[in-house]
Amino acid sequence: MPPSRHYQSIVKEIDTARCVGHWHAISSLATKYAKNSPSGQVFSSIISDEAQLEELLLTVKWDQDKHWASDGVRYDVSSRRGYLRFGYPMHISNNPSLDSLEKNMVKQGKKSMTSDEAYQYKVILAKVYFYNGKFDQCKETVSSLPDEMNESNELSPAYMKHLFIGLMVIRGILLEMDGDLAGAHGTYDKGLTVFRNKLPSQSDIVVPRSAGSDGTYASNKEELVNWPEEALYRRAMLSLSLDDRTNGLGELASYLHHMDNITPPTFRAFRRMRANRLYMLTMRESIQDGAHITPEVKLDVIQSHRRQITLLQSIYSFPRADEIHEEVLYEIDTAYNDWGLIHANSRTELLCLLKILYETVYLTYNSPRVLRYLFHTLVRFGDYHEARLALDTYLVLVERHMTAVKKMVSVAISGGSDYRNTNSVDNESLEDILESVIAGARLYLVHLSEPHECLALIHFANDLIDDIESKDPSHAVVPEISRDIKARLSLWKGVVHGRLAQKSREPKNRADHHTTAVQLLQSAAEQCPRLYDAHYQLALELAIGARDVASATAAAKQAVALNPKRLEAWHVLVLLSTSRKDYTKAYQICEAALKQSEWWSVYVDMQNGNFQGVAIERGRNHPGLDPQQGKDDSTSLSSSAETGPSFLHADDIESGIVFFDMALTRMAIISRLRGHDACLRNQPSMFALYGCIYGIVRSYGNGCGDVSSAMDEHSLAMDALVSGAFRTGAGEMSDRHNVATSQTSGKKSLARSLARSMFSRRSLHTRYFSHGGDRPPLPPLAVSSADNPRATAAYSVGAQTDNDASASSGEDNSSNLVDEAEDSDGAPAHRDSEQVKRQHSMPHLRRASRSSSLGSQDIAPEVYFNAMSRPPRRTSIDGLGIGNPARGSRGNAVPSGRRGNSVYYTKVQTRIGQQQVLAQRALCSLWLVTAESFVVLGRLDEAASAVSEALLASPESPEALAMRGQLELAHKEYLPALNEFHAAVSLESSNIRASVGLARVEYLLDRRDVALGLLKNVTRAHGWSDPEAWYLLGRLEREVALEQANQDYGASSEKLAQLPTMKRALEYTAYALDLEGSQPIRSFFILRP
């Protein structure tokens, strides 16, 4: 007789309750089953005993973190091979309730059972023995059961799968206990294969079956063993223990991915965290052993770290003041190191690392390690504003820790132990602190242009070293600071003094700073002879400040020998050769240097006119050069997994910028060797090279380099990067915490939030370096929207390229060329990168800029270079401010705004922002080189148009304004020239060309005293090495001497020669001629950091 429908319903309810873990409902269902089945007493007793067992297990209190704390650690920690530690499931032997249940079930075994009931009975009894720690009885029970699933079971068709996988796991663990690891692995693998094949295709293998009293999941009552999860986990761990890294990684990844998809995400969180940690460690070892780093590997590493931080967030909360989460600190250590190992330097990849670091801040308490990694990553990303805030907060924490460390050092010396053993887990080592200070010094000097803050940091580091070494002079406890670190501290201190010498207006201060700079740079080179920057900066300082050509050449050659791929020292050698007027040798060195760069092949193709092909071919190797890519870093990450990041890396752009500067120098050398027509023929290839290097930079929008806004803009891309890898559960940490809003960018700024949360401290420079408060530098004018050079009829110089100039030998004889390089000397000043950006241009400068009256008059080129002849006296100047701005006027170049209402605001310092400024200046410089060639060729209309294009590229370029003033001066338009020179000096007071041009115009306007005052100030300050300023000053002093002699002595030449004014005039003129003989073709200041 077939079973009734009611009976079938009860069986189905029992099966479902057992599958989902509703053990509290089994008792009533077992009673119903016994009533509706004549022979159901045995089965009802079996399932009642099972429910009693499961409910008993849920009441067991156990520490999951402690139980799995050593999982994934090798027995031999010094080896990458060998058995792993991973504990057995917890058993609860000597439990009275469990003993009572065991006795009851043994009695039940004496009753008559069907085959289905006997199978279930034995599996459940094996579990009781297993949990009770009676493994011999468990093994005997398991051995009597088949290792195949009984598919004809009518009592529990669904739950039979769970019984089967449980049986296979118990059998595998028993094999592990006997030492048969391979057999255990095969058992787990077979059980999982059968279990997966019996499940529907969309079903999850692992389903948490722990339940509270209401039948819902209760995380505080997590089951001791989830059999499918245990099988997945142990199979992977056994593969790795058996040194099967390939299969082990795949099986561990399978376990982690299955666990990522379960609900809730807190289930087995600590074990998953340990497993994921092992997974990342094994991948790291594979990469270190030479495994190829594919985009898929990169993506897997990033996903794993994102998974790890999510698991850590589910395990830990914000710590107490005396609490340290070592797992969190380990994670940030490995994450930061892994990003370097896999060369994850793209913007999206660095954003992922920054997000991890931001989230770990909320899992640590004032951790200096987190701040250190945050600072270095922000510098790599290029958000220098946020990096500065992170560094300031880091230094506050370091000062706290170092106070404690100094006490620990004293204790350690008295006890004869290593001070590191007395340190807290999260204390910083002295080497890490000094490395961060060195990076901070570079940040302040190179990227933020704050030499005083840089010097303060270096003083802080030196004082720290002195304090530690004074307590342990024999280095018995504290290891000696490496010579490399001390050399780099001396290096940056020397570079700072060189920068201060450049900025100083007092001759004595300038000489003192220069002497100190040379001494420090020489000391750095002696301490670390392999330090490229020490030799390069020494060469630059000797060339600029001392005009010591021989020593500068020797230092530059040493730098080139250390690293021929870096072009900065090559550039010094080229300029040194041009200062000797040996342009042939300079050209040869320039060619040899440019060939060292990966951009050389691009440049050669462009010289041959292959502009489109270069962009396409270059885009294959560096996708950022593809004009169709790179406008937004959030381009699909699915494609990035195949072709790599769709933009240039920062290092590629930086090397391209240096290459372009040297190519400009090469262009100037060609004009001296082959004439200015040849220089103009190189113009199309230079513009193409500019677009190749700077095109991606110019395509970025405002605020693209700000990490806070970049995180918001790329949040979807970051989610896509890790989609399907894990679930975040309650949401991202950044959405659960209040983060301060940046006053600068309007975006979330964690570094500022941290900085505000710290106690207030005095500024480092007030403690370590006293200097007066500096006024903020003059803000530059607004940037024009013209991004690309515009071809006009004036610049249609033909598609012909200078093939002779680009011809080169097949051999690279760079070392011979370096040895033959000769001496040189330095020249005018170079403006630092702007600290602020002005929204509108200055109204009085806009009103002063008049119509350019540069007509088609045929004016000799020498008038442009030497307009010293005094004009006839005029009672008025025609054309002052009359007429509309012409095609080349500055009024078109500078955007108009509300007059008298200039608005200033601080600009966020980012790498992209600074590169965009460099892009404007590079395009401006290219147009100015073109304009100089037009002037020499007498094509002044085209020169004026080129200057206008330069101002369109960089509306606030003092060099372009000064050249416009020179052109106005050549047309004898003195007041317009005066306005242009005034505007240039207002933008950059240290611009020598503008200052000398201003003095020249004042002289021509019959204001000689004003001109003399200007020239004396210029030669005393930034123009101390400018020959034109000294020559003009000598000329004016001679005129004064002649007038004085005529008034006092008549025409007596003997007394004229005795006048102090005439002696000074002769000295100034002689010095000017001496300087002129050693001037490079371009200023050495273009190489300043």
Helices and strands as residue ranges (DSSP letters): H 5-20, G 23-25, H 26-36, H 41-58, H 64-67, H 96-108, H 115-131, H 135-143, H 159-177, H 181-198, G 219-221, H 227-241, H 245-260, H 269-288, H 295-315, H 326-341, H 347-361, H 368-381, H 384-415, G 419-422, H 430-442, I 443-447, H 451-471, H 483-503, H 507-527, H 532-541, I 542-546, H 549-562, H 568-579, H 583-594, H 600-607, H 611-621, G 623-625, H 637-643, H 650-673, H 676-681, H 683-699, H 707-713, H 715-721, H 733-736, H 750-757, H 764-768, G 793-795, H 803-806, H 814-820, E 836-838, H 843-848, H 861-865, H 890-893, E 904-906, H 911-936, H 940-953, H 958-970, H 974-987, H 992-1004, H 1008-1020, H 1027-1048, H 1053-1058, H 1060-1076, G 1084-1087
